[in-house]
């Protein structure tokens, strides 16, 4: 008995062959000249009459032959696809990650669906923002997000100052220069908040997605290793349409 993966391997080519056979037959049957033949012979009225060569043209294409070719290819294609479809109803396998059964007896068609969905989920997880590694973060339950450790910065302001360049004398007044000096006005205490997640959490998610992807692929391979019973539906269908 063949295995399901063997049937899957040939079903595409069988579909292609059947399509080509129908196309070829259709094209042949549109040429009226290839469907027509003739045989003509000439007999003079008497022995003194002209002798003319006979004319013969054989039929090159026969409808029944075209039908037979199409039917042969369609029967093979119908049988292969039916065998696969019937087997898909029976083919199933467990999805196992590290000896833990995540899903039991999953049909092969659903395993194919899961494979595609997990690719999208992996892409989504890969794009998740992570916390800035330059900061130290703790979860703040009040804000329901992560918060950095508080850090302080000084706020300064400019205050006018005077500088006596030359003291006053009896003859000259003092020479005073005005300038601005930065002085501490206060202290900023800053806490940053972030809705991102730790990089370790993101990496753990990615590891689980990839492990599940591997498990689903393995389950699909196991399911496709099922021995299948060949189905014969094509002949019944085509005999109904083309009884002979």
ROSE-4610 file (N, C-alpha, C; in Angstrom, 1 decimal, always signed):
// ROSE-4610
residu = [X/X/X/X/X/X/X/X/X/X/X/X/X/X/X/X/X/X/X/X/X/X/X/X/X/X/X/X/X/X/X/X/X/X/X/X/X/X/X/X/X/X/X/X/X/X/X/X/X/X/X/X/X/X/X/X/X/X/X/X/X/X/X/X/X/X/X/X/X/X/X/X/X/X/X/X/X/X/X/X/X/X/X/X/X/X/X/X/X/X/X/X/X/X/X/X/X/X/X/X/X/X/X/X/X/X/X/X/X/X/X/X/X/X/X/X/X/X/X/X/X/X/X/X/X/X/X/X/X/X/X/X/X/X/X/X/X/X/X/X/X/X/X/X/X/X/X/X/X/X/X/X/X/X/X/X/X/X/X/X/X/X/X/X/X/X/X/X/X/X/X/X/X/X/X/X/X/X/X/X/X/X/X/X/X/X/X/X/X/X/X/X/X/X/X/X/X/X/X/X/X/X/X/X/X/X/X/X/X/X/X/X/X/X/X/X/X/X/X/X/X/X/X/X/X/X/X/X/X/X/X/X/X/X/X/X/X/X/X/X/X/X/X/X/X/X/X/X/X/X/X/X/X/X/X/X/X/X/X/X/X/X/X/X/X/X/X/X/X/X/X/X/X/X/X/X/X/X/X/X/X/X/X/X/X/X/X/X/X/X/X/X/X/X/X/X/X/X/X/X/X/X/X/X/X/X/X/X/X/X/X/X/X/X/X/X/X/X/X/X/X/X/X/X/X/X/X/X/X/X/X/X/X/X/X/X/X/X/X/X/X/X/X/X/X/X/X/X/X/X/X/X/X/X/X/X/X/X/X/X/X/X/X/X/X/X/X/X/X/X/X/X/X/X/X/X/X/X/X/X/X/X/X/X/X/X/X/X/X/X/X/X/X/X/X/X/X/X/X/X/X/X/X/X/X/X/X/X/X/X/X/X/X/X/X/X/X/X/X/X/X/X/X/X/X/X/X/X/X/X/X/X/X/X/X/X/X/X/X/X/X/X/X/X/X/X/X/X/X/X/X/X/X/X/X/X/X/X/X/X/X/X/X/X/X/X/X/X/X/X/X/X/X/X/X/X/X/X/X/X/X/X/X/X/X/X/X/X/X/X/X/X/X/X/X/X/X/X/X/X/X/X/X/X/X/X/X/X/X/X/X/X/X/X/X/X/X/X/X/X/X/X/X/X/X/X/X/X/X/X/X/X/X/X/X/X/X/X/X/X/X/X/X/X/X/X/X/X/X/X/X/X/X/X/X/X/X/X/X/X/X/X/X/X/X/X/X/X/X/X/X/X/X/X/X/X/X/X/X/X/X/X/X/X/X/X/X/X/X/X/X/X/X/X/X/X/X/X/X/X/X/X/X/X/X/X/X/X/X/X/X/X/X/X/X/X/X/X/X/X/X/X/X/X/X/X/X/X/X/X/X/X/X/X/X/X/X/X/X/X/X/X/X/X/X/X/X/X/X/X/X/X/X/X/X/X/X/X/X/X/X/X/X/X/X/X/X/X/X/X/X/X/X/X/X/X/X/X/X/X/X/X/X/X/X/X/X/X/X/X/X/X/X/X/X/X/X/X/X/X/X/X/X/X/X/X/X/X/X/X/X/X/X/X/X/X/X/X/X/X/X/X/X/X/X/X/X/X/X/X/X/X]
num = [1/1/1/2/2/2/3/3/3/4/4/4/5/5/5/6/6/6/7/7/7/8/8/8/9/9/9/10/10/10/11/11/11/12/12/12/13/13/13/14/14/14/15/15/15/16/16/16/17/17/17/18/18/18/19/19/19/20/20/20/21/21/21/22/22/22/23/23/23/24/24/24/25/25/25/26/26/26/27/27/27/28/28/28/29/29/29/30/30/30/31/31/31/32/32/32/33/33/33/34/34/34/35/35/35/36/36/36/37/37/37/38/38/38/39/39/39/40/40/40/41/41/41/42/42/42/43/43/43/44/44/44/45/45/45/46/46/46/47/47/47/48/48/48/49/49/49/50/50/50/51/51/51/52/52/52/53/53/53/54/54/54/55/55/55/56/56/56/57/57/57/58/58/58/59/59/59/60/60/60/61/61/61/62/62/62/63/63/63/64/64/64/65/65/65/66/66/66/67/67/67/68/68/68/69/69/69/70/70/70/71/71/71/72/72/72/73/73/73/74/74/74/75/75/75/76/76/76/77/77/77/78/78/78/79/79/79/80/80/80/81/81/81/82/82/82/83/83/83/84/84/84/85/85/85/86/86/86/87/87/87/88/88/88/89/89/89/90/90/90/91/91/91/92/92/92/93/93/93/94/94/94/95/95/95/96/96/96/97/97/97/98/98/98/99/99/99/100/100/100/101/101/101/102/102/102/103/103/103/104/104/104/105/105/105/106/106/106/107/107/107/108/108/108/109/109/109/110/110/110/111/111/111/112/112/112/113/113/113/114/114/114/115/115/115/116/116/116/117/117/117/118/118/118/119/119/119/120/120/120/121/121/121/122/122/122/123/123/123/124/124/124/125/125/125/126/126/126/127/127/127/128/128/128/129/129/129/130/130/130/131/131/131/132/132/132/133/133/133/134/134/134/135/135/135/136/136/136/137/137/137/138/138/138/139/139/139/140/140/140/141/141/141/142/142/142/143/143/143/144/144/144/145/145/145/146/146/146/147/147/147/148/148/148/149/149/149/150/150/150/151/151/151/152/152/152/153/153/153/154/154/154/155/155/155/156/156/156/157/157/157/158/158/158/159/159/159/160/160/160/161/161/161/162/162/162/163/163/163/164/164/164/165/165/165/166/166/166/167/167/167/168/168/168/169/169/169/170/170/170/171/171/171/172/172/172/173/173/173/174/174/174/175/175/175/176/176/176/177/177/177/178/178/178/179/179/179/180/180/180/181/181/181/182/182/182/183/183/183/184/184/184/185/185/185/186/186/186/187/187/187/188/188/188/189/189/189/190/190/190/191/191/191/192/192/192/193/193/193/194/194/194/195/195/195/196/196/196/197/197/197/198/198/198/199/199/199/200/200/200/201/201/201/202/202/202/203/203/203/204/204/204/205/205/205/206/206/206/207/207/207/208/208/208/209/209/209/210/210/210/211/211/211/212/212/212/213/213/213/214/214/214/215/215/215/216/216/216/217/217/217/218/218/218/219/219/219/220/220/220/221/221/221/222/222/222/223/223/223/224/224/224/225/225/225/226/226/226/227/227/227/228/228/228/229/229/229/230/230/230/231/231/231/232/232/232/233/233/233/234/234/234/235/235/235/236/236/236/237/237/237/238/238/238/239/239/239/240/240/240/241/241/241/242/242/242/243/243/243/244/244/244]
x = [+0.8/+0.0/+0.9/+0.5/+1.3/+1.1/+2.0/+1.8/+1.3/+0.7/+0.1/+1.0/+2.3/+3.2/+3.6/+3.5/+3.8/+2.7/+1.4/+0.3/+0.4/+0.7/+0.9/+1.9/+3.0/+4.1/+3.7/+2.7/+2.4/+1.1/+0.3/-1.0/-0.9/+0.1/+0.2/+0.5/+1.4/+1.7/+0.5/-0.2/-1.4/-2.5/-2.6/-3.5/-3.0/-1.7/-1.1/-1.3/-1.0/-1.2/-2.6/-3.6/-5.0/-5.4/-4.9/-5.2/-4.6/-3.3/-2.7/-3.4/-3.9/-4.6/-5.9/-6.6/-7.9/-7.6/-6.6/-6.2/-5.8/-5.0/-4.5/-5.7/-6.5/-7.7/-8.6/-8.8/-9.7/-9.1/-7.8/-7.2/-7.2/-7.0/-7.1/-8.5/-9.5/-10.9/-11.5/-10.7/-11.2/-10.8/-9.9/-9.4/-10.3/-11.2/-12.1/-11.4/-10.3/-9.6/-9.0/-8.6/-7.9/-9.0/-10.2/-11.3/-11.9/-11.5/-12.2/-11.2/-11.8/-11.0/-11.8/-11.2/-11.9/-11.2/-11.9/-11.4/-12.2/-11.5/-12.1/-11.3/-12.0/-11.4/-12.1/-11.4/-12.0/-12.1/-13.2/-13.3/-13.8/-13.0/-13.5/-14.7/-15.4/-16.6/-16.3/-15.2/-14.7/-13.2/-12.7/-11.3/-10.5/-11.2/-10.5/-10.4/-11.1/-11.2/-9.9/-9.9/-8.7/-8.6/-7.4/-7.1/-6.6/-7.4/-7.0/-6.6/-5.7/-5.3/-6.4/-6.4/-7.4/-6.9/-7.8/-7.5/-7.9/-6.9/-7.1/-6.6/-7.4/-7.0/-7.5/-6.6/-7.0/-7.5/-8.4/-8.8/-7.6/-7.2/-6.0/-6.4/-7.6/-8.0/-9.4/-9.6/-10.9/-11.4/-12.6/-13.2/-13.1/-13.4/-13.3/-11.9/-10.9/-9.5/-9.2/-9.7/-9.4/-10.1/-11.3/-12.0/-11.3/-10.8/-10.1/-8.9/-8.1/-6.9/-7.2/-8.3/-8.7/-9.2/-10.0/-10.5/-9.4/-8.4/-7.3/-6.6/-6.3/-5.6/-6.5/-7.8/-8.7/-8.9/-9.0/-9.2/-8.1/-6.8/-5.7/-5.7/-6.0/-6.0/-7.1/-8.3/-9.4/-9.1/-8.5/-8.1/-7.1/-6.1/-5.0/-5.6/-6.3/-6.9/-7.9/-8.7/-9.6/-8.9/-7.8/-7.0/-6.4/-6.0/-5.4/-6.5/-7.7/-8.7/-9.3/-9.5/-9.9/-8.9/-7.6/-6.6/-6.5/-6.7/-6.6/-7.6/-8.7/-9.7/-9.2/-8.3/-7.8/-6.4/-5.6/-4.2/-4.2/-3.6/-3.5/-2.3/-1.9/-0.7/-0.7/+0.0/+0.1/+1.2/+0.9/+2.0/+2.6/+3.9/+4.6/+5.9/+6.0/+7.1/+7.7/+9.0/+9.7/+8.9/+8.4/+7.7/+6.3/+5.9/+4.6/+3.6/+2.5/+1.6/+0.8/+1.0/+0.3/-1.1/-1.1/-2.4/-2.4/-3.5/-3.6/-4.4/-3.9/-4.6/-5.1/-4.2/-4.5/-4.5/-5.6/-5.7/-4.6/-4.2/-3.0/-3.4/-4.7/-5.1/-5.0/-5.3/-5.2/-3.7/-2.9/-1.4/-0.9/-1.3/-0.9/-1.4/-2.6/-3.1/-2.2/-1.9/-1.1/+0.3/+0.9/+2.2/+2.2/+1.2/+1.1/+0.8/+0.0/-0.4/+0.8/+1.6/+2.8/+3.9/+3.9/+4.9/+4.5/+3.2/+2.7/+2.9/+2.7/+2.9/+4.4/+5.2/+6.7/+7.1/+6.5/+6.8/+6.3/+5.1/+4.6/+5.5/+5.9/+6.7/+8.1/+8.6/+9.9/+9.9/+8.7/+8.5/+8.2/+8.0/+7.6/+8.7/+8.4/+9.4/+9.9/+11.2/+11.8/+12.3/+12.5/+13.0/+14.4/+14.7/+16.0/+17.0/+18.0/+19.0/+19.9/+19.8/+20.7/+20.1/+18.8/+18.2/+17.9/+17.8/+17.3/+15.9/+15.1/+13.6/+13.0/+12.0/+11.2/+9.7/+8.9/+7.5/+6.8/+6.1/+5.3/+3.8/+3.3/+1.9/+1.0/+1.4/+0.5/+0.2/+1.3/+1.2/+0.9/+1.0/+0.8/+1.7/+3.0/+4.0/+5.3/+6.4/+7.7/+8.2/+9.0/+9.5/+11.0/+11.7/+13.2/+13.4/+14.7/+15.1/+15.1/+14.7/+14.7/+16.2/+16.3/+17.6/+17.4/+18.4/+18.3/+19.2/+18.6/+19.4/+19.2/+20.2/+20.1/+19.4/+18.6/+18.1/+18.8/+19.4/+20.1/+19.4/+19.8/+19.3/+20.4/+20.3/+21.4/+21.1/+22.0/+21.9/+23.0/+22.6/+23.6/+24.6/+25.8/+26.9/+27.7/+28.4/+29.3/+30.7/+31.6/+33.1/+33.8/+34.4/+35.1/+36.5/+36.7/+38.0/+39.0/+38.5/+39.4/+38.7/+39.4/+38.8/+38.7/+37.8/+37.6/+38.8/+39.2/+40.3/+39.7/+40.5/+40.1/+39.9/+40.7/+40.6/+39.6/+39.3/+38.5/+37.5/+36.3/+35.4/+35.8/+35.2/+35.5/+35.0/+35.7/+35.3/+34.7/+33.3/+32.6/+32.1/+32.3/+31.9/+30.7/+29.6/+28.5/+28.6/+28.2/+28.2/+27.1/+26.7/+25.7/+26.3/+25.9/+26.5/+25.3/+25.6/+24.7/+24.7/+23.6/+23.5/+22.4/+22.5/+21.5/+20.2/+19.1/+17.8/+16.9/+17.3/+16.5/+17.0/+16.3/+16.6/+15.4/+15.7/+14.7/+14.9/+13.8/+13.8/+13.0/+13.6/+12.9/+12.8/+11.6/+11.4/+10.8/+11.4/+10.9/+9.9/+8.9/+7.9/+8.0/+7.7/+7.7/+6.7/+6.0/+5.0/+5.7/+7.0/+7.7/+7.9/+8.5/+8.7/+10.2/+10.6/+12.1/+12.5/+13.7/+14.2/+14.2/+14.4/+14.4/+13.1/+12.0/+10.6/+10.3/+10.7/+10.5/+11.3/+12.5/+13.3/+12.7/+12.1/+11.5/+10.3/+9.5/+8.4/+8.8/+9.9/+10.4/+10.8/+11.5/+11.9/+10.7/+9.6/+8.4/+7.8/+7.7/+7.1/+7.9/+9.2/+10.0/+9.9/+9.9/+9.7/+8.4/+7.4/+6.0/+6.0/+6.7/+6.8/+7.4/+8.5/+9.2/+8.3/+7.6/+6.7/+5.6/+5.0/+3.9/+4.4/+5.6/+6.2/+6.4/+7.0/+7.2/+5.9/+4.9/+3.5/+3.0/+3.2/+2.7/+3.4/+4.7/+5.5/+5.0/+4.7/+4.2/+2.9/+2.0/+0.7/+0.7/+1.6/+1.7/+2.4/+2.9/+3.5/+2.4/+1.2/+0.1/+0.0/-0.2/-0.4/-1.9/-2.1/-3.4/-4.0/-5.3/-6.0/-6.3/-5.8/-6.1/-7.6/-8.1/-9.5/-9.6/-10.7/-11.0/-12.4/-12.3/-13.6/-13.6/-12.5/-12.4/-13.2/-13.0/-13.6/-15.2/-15.7/-17.2/-17.7/-16.9/-17.4/-17.3/-16.2/-16.0/-16.9/-17.1/-18.0/-19.5/-19.8/-21.2/-21.3/-20.2/-20.2/-20.0/-19.0/-18.7/-19.0/-20.2/-20.5/-19.9/-19.4/-18.8/-19.3]
y = [-1.2/+0.0/+1.3/+2.3/+3.5/+4.3/+5.2/+6.1/+7.5/+8.2/+9.4/+10.4/+10.5/+11.4/+11.1/+9.8/+9.4/+9.9/+9.8/+10.2/+11.8/+12.5/+13.9/+14.3/+13.5/+13.9/+13.8/+12.9/+12.8/+13.5/+13.9/+14.4/+15.7/+16.5/+17.8/+17.4/+16.5/+16.1/+15.4/+14.7/+14.0/+15.1/+16.1/+17.2/+17.9/+18.1/+18.8/+18.0/+16.7/+15.8/+15.8/+15.7/+15.7/+17.0/+18.1/+19.4/+19.5/+19.1/+19.1/+18.2/+17.0/+16.1/+16.7/+17.4/+18.1/+19.2/+20.0/+21.1/+20.6/+19.6/+19.0/+18.5/+17.7/+17.2/+18.3/+19.3/+20.4/+21.1/+21.3/+22.0/+21.1/+19.8/+18.9/+18.9/+18.9/+18.7/+20.0/+21.1/+22.4/+22.5/+21.6/+21.6/+20.6/+21.1/+20.3/+19.4/+20.0/+19.3/+18.0/+18.0/+16.7/+15.7/+16.1/+15.1/+14.5/+15.1/+14.6/+13.8/+12.8/+12.0/+11.8/+11.3/+11.1/+10.0/+9.3/+8.3/+8.5/+8.8/+9.0/+8.2/+7.5/+6.9/+7.2/+7.2/+7.6/+6.5/+6.3/+5.2/+5.9/+5.8/+6.4/+5.7/+6.4/+5.9/+4.7/+4.8/+3.8/+3.7/+2.8/+2.5/+3.7/+4.5/+5.7/+6.9/+6.8/+7.9/+8.1/+9.3/+9.6/+8.8/+8.5/+7.8/+8.8/+9.0/+9.9/+9.2/+9.8/+9.1/+9.3/+8.3/+8.3/+9.3/+9.7/+10.7/+10.0/+10.1/+9.5/+10.4/+10.6/+11.4/+10.7/+10.3/+9.6/+10.5/+10.1/+10.8/+10.8/+12.0/+12.1/+12.1/+12.7/+12.8/+12.2/+11.4/+10.8/+11.2/+11.6/+12.1/+11.0/+9.8/+8.7/+8.5/+8.7/+8.6/+9.7/+10.9/+12.0/+11.8/+11.3/+11.0/+10.0/+8.9/+7.9/+8.4/+9.3/+9.9/+10.7/+11.5/+12.4/+11.6/+10.5/+9.7/+9.0/+8.5/+7.8/+8.7/+9.9/+10.9/+11.3/+11.5/+12.0/+10.9/+9.7/+8.6/+8.5/+8.6/+8.6/+9.8/+11.0/+12.2/+12.1/+11.6/+11.5/+10.5/+9.4/+8.4/+8.8/+9.6/+10.0/+11.1/+12.0/+13.1/+12.5/+11.5/+10.9/+10.1/+9.4/+8.7/+9.6/+10.8/+11.8/+12.4/+12.7/+13.3/+12.3/+11.1/+10.1/+9.9/+9.8/+9.6/+10.8/+12.0/+13.2/+13.1/+12.4/+12.3/+11.3/+10.5/+9.6/+9.9/+10.6/+11.0/+12.0/+11.6/+12.5/+12.2/+13.1/+12.8/+13.8/+13.4/+14.3/+15.4/+16.6/+17.6/+17.5/+17.2/+16.9/+17.8/+18.5/+19.4/+18.9/+18.5/+18.0/+17.0/+16.0/+14.8/+15.3/+16.5/+16.9/+17.1/+16.4/+16.5/+17.8/+18.7/+19.9/+19.7/+19.0/+18.7/+17.2/+16.5/+15.1/+14.8/+13.9/+13.4/+14.5/+15.4/+16.5/+16.1/+16.3/+16.0/+16.7/+16.0/+16.6/+17.9/+18.1/+19.4/+20.5/+20.2/+21.2/+21.5/+20.5/+20.7/+21.7/+21.6/+22.5/+23.9/+24.0/+25.3/+25.9/+25.1/+25.5/+26.0/+25.3/+25.7/+27.1/+27.4/+28.8/+29.8/+29.5/+30.5/+30.7/+29.7/+29.9/+30.8/+30.8/+31.7/+33.1/+33.4/+34.7/+35.1/+34.2/+34.5/+34.7/+34.0/+34.2/+35.6/+36.0/+37.4/+38.4/+38.2/+39.1/+39.2/+38.1/+38.1/+38.8/+38.5/+39.1/+40.7/+41.2/+42.7/+43.3/+42.5/+43.0/+43.9/+45.2/+46.0/+45.5/+45.7/+45.3/+46.5/+46.3/+47.4/+47.8/+49.1/+49.6/+49.0/+48.3/+47.6/+48.6/+49.8/+50.8/+51.2/+50.8/+51.2/+49.9/+50.2/+49.1/+49.2/+48.2/+48.2/+47.4/+47.8/+47.1/+47.3/+46.2/+46.4/+47.2/+48.2/+49.1/+48.8/+48.2/+47.7/+48.9/+50.0/+51.2/+51.7/+51.7/+52.1/+51.0/+49.8/+48.6/+48.6/+48.9/+48.8/+48.9/+48.8/+48.9/+50.3/+50.4/+51.7/+51.6/+52.7/+52.7/+53.1/+52.9/+53.4/+54.9/+55.6/+57.1/+57.6/+58.6/+59.3/+60.8/+61.5/+62.9/+63.8/+64.9/+65.9/+67.3/+68.1/+69.4/+70.4/+71.3/+72.4/+73.7/+74.4/+75.6/+76.8/+78.0/+79.2/+80.2/+81.3/+82.3/+83.4/+83.7/+84.8/+85.9/+87.1/+88.2/+88.4/+88.5/+88.7/+89.9/+90.5/+91.6/+91.2/+91.8/+91.6/+92.9/+93.2/+94.5/+94.3/+95.0/+94.9/+95.8/+97.0/+98.0/+98.6/+98.7/+99.3/+100.8/+101.5/+102.9/+103.6/+104.7/+105.6/+107.0/+107.9/+109.3/+109.9/+109.4/+110.0/+109.3/+108.0/+107.2/+106.3/+106.2/+105.3/+103.8/+103.0/+101.6/+101.1/+100.2/+99.6/+98.2/+98.1/+96.9/+96.2/+94.9/+94.2/+93.3/+93.3/+92.5/+91.2/+90.0/+88.8/+87.9/+86.8/+85.8/+84.5/+84.0/+82.8/+81.7/+80.5/+79.4/+78.9/+78.9/+78.4/+77.3/+76.4/+75.3/+75.9/+75.6/+76.0/+74.9/+73.7/+72.6/+71.3/+70.2/+68.9/+68.2/+67.7/+66.9/+65.4/+64.8/+63.3/+62.7/+61.9/+61.3/+59.8/+59.3/+57.9/+57.7/+56.8/+56.5/+55.3/+55.3/+54.2/+53.6/+52.4/+51.7/+50.6/+50.5/+49.4/+48.2/+48.3/+47.2/+46.0/+44.9/+43.8/+43.5/+42.7/+42.3/+41.5/+41.7/+40.9/+39.4/+39.0/+37.6/+37.0/+37.8/+37.3/+37.1/+38.0/+37.9/+36.7/+36.6/+35.4/+34.1/+34.0/+32.8/+32.5/+33.5/+33.4/+32.8/+33.4/+33.0/+31.5/+31.1/+29.7/+28.8/+29.2/+28.3/+28.2/+29.4/+29.3/+28.4/+28.5/+27.7/+26.2/+26.0/+24.6/+24.0/+24.8/+24.4/+24.2/+25.1/+24.9/+23.6/+23.3/+22.0/+20.8/+20.9/+19.8/+19.6/+20.7/+20.6/+20.0/+20.4/+19.8/+18.3/+17.9/+16.5/+15.8/+16.4/+15.7/+15.5/+16.5/+16.4/+15.3/+15.2/+14.2/+12.8/+12.7/+11.4/+11.1/+12.1/+11.9/+11.5/+12.1/+11.8/+10.5/+9.8/+8.5/+7.4/+7.8/+6.8/+6.0/+4.7/+3.8/+4.0/+4.2/+4.6/+3.5/+3.5/+2.6/+3.3/+2.8/+3.5/+3.5/+4.7/+4.8/+4.8/+4.2/+4.1/+4.8/+6.1/+6.8/+7.3/+7.5/+8.1/+7.3/+6.0/+5.2/+5.3/+5.3/+5.4/+6.7/+7.8/+9.1/+9.3/+8.8/+9.0/+8.1/+6.9/+6.0/+6.5/+7.2/+7.8/+8.9/+9.7/+10.8/+10.2/+9.3/+8.7/+7.3/+6.8/+5.4/+4.5/+5.1/+4.2/+4.5]
z = [+0.0/+0.0/+0.0/-0.8/-0.8/+0.5/+0.7/+1.9/+1.4/+2.3/+1.9/+1.3/+1.8/+1.3/-0.1/-0.5/-1.9/-2.8/-2.3/-3.1/-3.3/-2.2/-2.3/-3.3/-3.3/-4.3/-5.7/-6.1/-7.5/-7.9/-6.9/-7.3/-8.1/-7.9/-8.7/-10.2/-10.4/-11.8/-12.4/-11.7/-12.3/-12.7/-11.9/-12.2/-13.5/-13.6/-14.7/-16.0/-15.9/-17.0/-17.6/-16.6/-17.0/-17.7/-17.2/-17.8/-19.2/-19.3/-20.7/-21.7/-21.2/-22.1/-22.6/-21.7/-22.1/-23.1/-22.8/-23.7/-25.1/-25.1/-26.4/-27.2/-26.5/-27.2/-27.7/-26.9/-27.4/-28.6/-28.6/-29.7/-31.0/-30.8/-32.0/-32.6/-31.7/-32.2/-32.8/-32.7/-33.3/-34.8/-35.2/-36.6/-37.5/-38.2/-38.9/-40.0/-40.5/-41.6/-41.1/-39.9/-39.4/-39.0/-38.9/-38.6/-39.9/-41.0/-42.3/-43.1/-43.8/-44.7/-46.0/-47.0/-48.3/-49.1/-49.9/-50.8/-52.1/-53.2/-54.5/-55.6/-56.4/-57.5/-58.8/-59.9/-61.2/-62.2/-62.8/-63.8/-65.1/-66.2/-67.4/-68.0/-68.9/-69.5/-70.4/-71.1/-72.0/-72.0/-72.7/-72.7/-73.3/-74.0/-74.6/-73.6/-72.5/-71.6/-70.8/-70.2/-69.4/-68.2/-67.8/-66.6/-65.5/-64.5/-63.4/-62.1/-61.4/-60.2/-59.1/-58.3/-57.2/-56.1/-55.3/-54.2/-52.9/-51.9/-50.6/-49.5/-48.5/-47.4/-46.1/-45.3/-44.1/-43.0/-42.1/-40.9/-40.0/-39.5/-38.6/-37.2/-36.9/-35.5/-35.4/-34.4/-34.1/-32.7/-32.7/-31.4/-30.3/-30.7/-29.7/-29.2/-30.0/-29.6/-28.6/-28.9/-28.0/-26.7/-26.7/-25.5/-24.7/-25.3/-24.6/-23.9/-24.6/-24.0/-22.8/-23.0/-21.9/-20.7/-21.0/-19.9/-19.1/-19.9/-19.2/-18.2/-18.6/-17.7/-16.6/-16.9/-15.8/-14.8/-15.2/-14.3/-13.3/-13.8/-12.9/-11.9/-12.5/-11.6/-10.6/-10.9/-10.0/-8.9/-9.3/-8.3/-7.3/-7.8/-6.9/-5.9/-6.4/-5.6/-4.6/-5.0/-4.1/-3.0/-3.4/-2.4/-1.3/-1.8/-0.9/+0.0/-0.6/+0.2/+1.3/+0.9/+1.8/+3.0/+2.6/+3.5/+4.5/+4.0/+4.8/+6.0/+5.7/+6.8/+7.9/+7.6/+8.6/+9.2/+8.4/+8.8/+9.9/+11.0/+12.1/+13.0/+13.8/+14.6/+15.8/+16.9/+18.1/+17.8/+18.3/+18.4/+19.7/+19.7/+21.0/+21.1/+22.2/+22.5/+23.8/+23.7/+24.9/+25.7/+24.9/+25.5/+26.1/+25.8/+26.3/+25.1/+25.2/+24.1/+24.2/+23.2/+23.2/+22.6/+21.4/+20.8/+20.4/+20.6/+20.3/+19.0/+18.2/+17.0/+16.1/+15.7/+14.9/+13.4/+12.7/+11.3/+10.5/+9.4/+8.6/+8.0/+7.6/+7.0/+8.0/+9.3/+10.3/+10.7/+10.6/+10.8/+9.8/+8.5/+7.5/+7.8/+8.3/+8.7/+9.9/+10.8/+12.0/+11.5/+10.6/+10.1/+9.6/+8.8/+8.2/+9.3/+10.2/+11.3/+12.2/+12.4/+13.3/+12.7/+11.4/+10.7/+10.9/+10.9/+11.1/+12.6/+13.5/+14.9/+15.2/+14.6/+14.8/+14.3/+13.2/+12.7/+13.7/+14.2/+15.2/+16.5/+17.0/+18.2/+17.9/+16.7/+16.4/+16.4/+16.2/+16.1/+17.5/+18.5/+19.8/+20.4/+20.9/+21.4/+22.8/+23.0/+24.3/+25.0/+26.3/+27.2/+26.9/+27.0/+26.8/+27.7/+27.2/+28.1/+28.8/+28.5/+29.2/+30.5/+30.7/+32.0/+32.9/+34.1/+35.0/+35.3/+35.0/+35.0/+36.1/+36.7/+37.6/+37.3/+37.6/+37.2/+38.3/+37.8/+38.7/+38.6/+39.7/+39.7/+39.6/+40.2/+40.1/+38.7/+37.9/+36.6/+35.6/+36.1/+35.3/+34.1/+34.3/+33.3/+33.9/+33.2/+33.7/+34.0/+35.1/+35.5/+35.7/+35.3/+35.5/+37.0/+37.4/+38.7/+38.6/+39.7/+39.7/+39.5/+38.8/+38.7/+38.8/+39.3/+39.6/+38.7/+38.3/+37.6/+38.2/+38.2/+38.8/+37.8/+38.4/+37.6/+38.0/+37.1/+37.4/+36.9/+37.4/+36.8/+36.9/+36.1/+36.0/+37.0/+37.8/+38.8/+38.5/+38.4/+38.2/+39.3/+39.0/+39.9/+39.5/+40.5/+40.1/+40.5/+39.8/+40.0/+40.0/+41.1/+41.2/+40.5/+39.4/+38.7/+39.4/+39.8/+40.4/+41.6/+42.7/+43.9/+43.6/+44.3/+44.2/+44.8/+44.2/+44.8/+44.9/+45.5/+45.6/+44.2/+43.3/+42.0/+41.1/+41.3/+40.3/+41.1/+40.5/+41.2/+40.9/+41.6/+41.4/+40.1/+39.5/+38.2/+38.5/+38.2/+38.5/+37.2/+37.1/+35.9/+36.3/+35.5/+35.8/+34.9/+35.5/+34.8/+35.4/+34.6/+35.1/+35.5/+36.6/+37.2/+37.3/+36.9/+37.0/+38.5/+39.1/+40.5/+40.5/+41.4/+41.5/+42.1/+41.3/+41.7/+42.3/+41.9/+42.5/+41.8/+42.1/+41.6/+41.0/+39.7/+39.1/+39.4/+39.8/+40.0/+38.9/+38.1/+36.9/+36.9/+36.6/+36.4/+35.0/+34.2/+32.9/+33.0/+32.2/+32.1/+30.7/+30.6/+29.3/+29.2/+28.1/+27.9/+27.2/+26.9/+26.3/+27.2/+26.8/+27.6/+27.7/+28.7/+28.7/+27.6/+27.1/+26.0/+26.3/+27.5/+27.9/+27.7/+28.0/+27.8/+26.3/+25.5/+24.1/+23.5/+23.9/+23.4/+23.8/+25.0/+25.5/+24.6/+24.2/+23.4/+22.0/+21.5/+20.2/+20.2/+21.3/+21.5/+21.5/+22.2/+22.2/+20.8/+20.1/+18.8/+17.9/+17.9/+17.0/+17.4/+18.7/+19.1/+18.6/+18.7/+18.3/+16.8/+16.0/+14.6/+14.2/+14.9/+14.6/+15.0/+16.1/+16.5/+15.5/+15.0/+14.0/+12.7/+12.3/+11.0/+11.2/+12.4/+12.7/+12.7/+13.3/+13.3/+11.9/+11.1/+9.7/+8.9/+9.1/+8.5/+9.0/+10.3/+10.8/+10.2/+10.1/+9.6/+8.1/+7.4/+6.0/+5.7/+6.8/+6.6/+6.7/+6.8/+6.9/+5.6/+5.8/+4.6/+4.2/+2.9/+2.4/+1.5/+1.4/+0.5/-0.8/-1.9/-3.2/-3.5/-3.8/-4.2/-5.7/-6.1/-7.6/-7.8/-8.1/-8.4/-9.8/-10.4/-11.7/-12.8/-12.8/-13.8/-13.8/-12.5/-12.4/-12.9/-12.6/-13.0/-14.5/-15.1/-16.6/-17.4/-16.8/-17.5/-17.6/-16.5/-16.5/-17.6/-17.7/-18.7/-20.1/-20.3/-21.6/-21.6/-21.8/-21.6/-22.7/-23.7/-24.8/-26.1]
